[in-house]
Amino acid sequence: MVTVSCTSMDDVINFAIDREEKAKEFYQQCANRAKNPGIKTFFQEMADEEQRHKDLLVDLNPFKLDEVKLDQVEDLKISDFLVDVKFSDDITYQEALTMAMKKEEKAHAFYAAWKTKCMHEKTAKVFELLATEEMKHKRKIETIYDDEILTWD
């Protein structure tokens, strides 16, 4: 495992790349094991999203961080009312959404906490960028959950 230091931009980026790679591998394993084709597709999309986060980090130019504009992302807080779900080969769609939502919630909290630990503005900005990306991802899953699960009779 890569350790992180807020003093080195390379350390921060490599640390974050390692975390995104592990998240991608997790979702890829879920996609490979899931029995339901639709759930396989959902987990593959999640793995692809983590790859996009990794690519963002690989392509990140530390000298242009000041130009990065961070979106404000509304948190629907649906995951606040759900409990963690463990993966099983016959996981339901609702369970898959819940598991992914909770995972993204934790990733957001992790990066947000690291942002506050970094005194250097540029390394803190990397963690803020990642926290925002994780919140976007969580928001997307919460919207799907709201539209497709919470509207069920």
Secondary structure, 3 states (H helix, E strand, C coil): CCCCCCCCHHHHHHHHHHHHHHHHHHHHHHHHHCCCHHHHHHHHHHHHHHHHHHHHHHHCCHHHHHHCCCCCCCCCCHHHHCCCCCCCCCCCHHHHHHHHHHHHHHHHHHHHHHHHHCCCHHHHHHHHHHHHHHHHHHHHHHHHHHHHCCCCC
